[in-house]
Amino acid sequence: MAGHGIAYVELYAKDKQRTAQHLVSALGFACVADSVAPDRSSLLLRQGTASLVVTSGPATWGFLDAHGDGIADIALLCTDVTATAERALRAGAREVGSARGNPILSGAGSLTHTLLPSEHTRTGRSAGHRWARLPQSSGRAAPVTRLEGVTTGVGAANLQEFVRLYEEGFGLTPPRPRGDSTPVRTSRAVELAGPQGGMTLTLAASEPAADLRHVASPQPTPTRRTEQRLVFRTEDIVRAARELQEAGVEFRTPARAEQPAGHHTRPHLVGTSTHLGDTLLIELVRHGGGPETLGDDDLQALYRTTGRPRLAAR
């Protein structure tokens, strides 16, 4: 009954062409199709098993006014869509729409979740669009290997409420410890995963001034907006970060709050780009063997490759 994987992530952006082109040039995605409707237009991007939909238009304006460019919907693959929807509704989710018969439920903060059957492949079309194929062009090798998951900020007072929603409603649980990490579960961040390890969702408590409004709130957020992250796995974090730097991503050193005492988190870097705005960040996570943290040698390697220090302290 649980959501066991991500079918696609839909981003709302003020300028879909600019955002999509950056994801193509920086992360190696291919733009494979477009869709035009009266109130929105979208581009479908794909890399391996990862699919991103970038959408602009009047249907997105309320979200953009409240939250800036960011993740609006995470479509979840379910073994039984009806049972998952019923379970999530009992846990406190609300049905906010449907896409060709597939229910769309409210999630944490501004997020919604389109529920799709497992036979909807990870590289399939997004459920709410009519797609037209675009000419394919060969791109450069991708610096990342897969979309690992999503991190989103929620109001500190609502963190445990949303954790309960995802555990009881969508069947996500803290991931089992792996050789290079243990689950991140602190007073300010909780990492959850699908039952088959096909996705992760991290809920991070935001500062009070950055609390997200509920998706149905008629009032925009009047203060600083909350960050969201697309988390990508890479086998060589230094090489990937170097290539992304050349494409305009500026990385910062992880804050102490992101490395709580007693938890061995996988080496990671968080980057921002003017092409994505200050609300949607790129996080690189190193997969496989190697040290448990990014050492000074790794960071200095990033400085040397560009000839100037572009790795900014947070």
Rosetta blueprint (number, residue, H / E / L):
1 M L
2 A L
3 G E
4 H E
5 G E
6 I E
7 A E
8 Y E
9 V E
10 E E
11 L E
12 Y E
13 A L
14 K L
15 D L
16 K H
17 Q H
18 R H
19 T H
20 A H
21 Q H
22 H H
23 L H
24 V H
25 S H
26 A H
27 L H
28 G L
29 F L
30 A E
31 C E
32 V E
33 A E
34 D E
35 S E
36 V E
37 A E
38 P L
39 D L
40 R E
41 S E
42 S E
43 L E
44 L E
45 L E
46 R E
47 Q E
48 G L
49 T L
50 A E
51 S E
52 L E
53 V E
54 V E
55 T E
56 S E
57 G L
58 P H
59 A H
60 T H
61 W H
62 G H
63 F H
64 L H
65 D H
66 A H
67 H H
68 G L
69 D L
70 G E
71 I E
72 A E
73 D E
74 I E
75 A E
76 L E
77 L E
78 C E
79 T L
80 D L
81 V H
82 T H
83 A H
84 T H
85 A H
86 E H
87 R H
88 A H
89 L H
90 R H
91 A L
92 G L
93 A L
94 R L
95 E E
96 V E
97 G E
98 S E
99 A E
100 R L
101 G L
102 N E
103 P E
104 I E
105 L E
106 S E
107 G L
108 A L
109 G L
110 S L
111 L L
112 T E
113 H E
114 T E
115 L E
116 L E
117 P E
118 S L
119 E L
120 H L
121 T L
122 R L
123 T L
124 G L
125 R L
126 S L
127 A L
128 G L
129 H L
130 R L
131 W L
132 A E
133 R E
134 L L
135 P L
136 Q L
137 S L
138 S L
139 G L
140 R L
141 A L
142 A L
143 P L
144 V L
145 T L
146 R E
147 L E
148 E E
149 G E
150 V E
151 T E
152 T E
153 G E
154 V E
155 G E
156 A H
157 A H
158 N H
159 L H
160 Q H
161 E H
162 F H
163 V H
164 R H
165 L H
166 Y H
167 E H
168 E H
169 G H
170 F L
171 G L
172 L L
173 T E
174 P L
175 P L
176 R L
177 P L
178 R E
179 G L
180 D L
181 S E
182 T L
183 P L
184 V L
185 R E
186 T L
187 S L
188 R L
189 A E
190 V E
191 E E
192 L E
193 A E
194 G L
195 P L
196 Q L
197 G L
198 G E
199 M L
200 T E
201 L E
202 T E
203 L E
204 A E
205 A E
206 S E
207 E L
208 P H
209 A H
210 A H
211 D L
212 L L
213 R L
214 H L
215 V L
216 A L
217 S L
218 P L
219 Q L
220 P L
221 T L
222 P L
223 T L
224 R L
225 R L
226 T L
227 E L
228 Q E
229 R E
230 L E
231 V E
232 F E
233 R E
234 T E
235 E L
236 D L
237 I H
238 V H
239 R H
240 A H
241 A H
242 R H
243 E H
244 L H
245 Q H
246 E H
247 A L
248 G L
249 V L
250 E E
251 F E
252 R E
253 T E
254 P L
255 A L
256 R H
257 A H
258 E H
259 Q L
260 P L
261 A L
262 G L
263 H L
264 H L
265 T L
266 R L
267 P L
268 H E
269 L E
270 V E
271 G E
272 T E
273 S E
274 T L
275 H L
276 L L
277 G E
278 D E
279 T E
280 L E
281 L E
282 I E
283 E E
284 L E
285 V E
286 R E
287 H L
288 G L
289 G L
290 G L
291 P L
292 E L
293 T L
294 L L
295 G L
296 D H
297 D H
298 D H
299 L H
300 Q H
301 A H
302 L H
303 Y H
304 R H
305 T H
306 T H
307 G L
308 R L
309 P L
310 R L
311 L L
312 A E
313 A E
314 R L
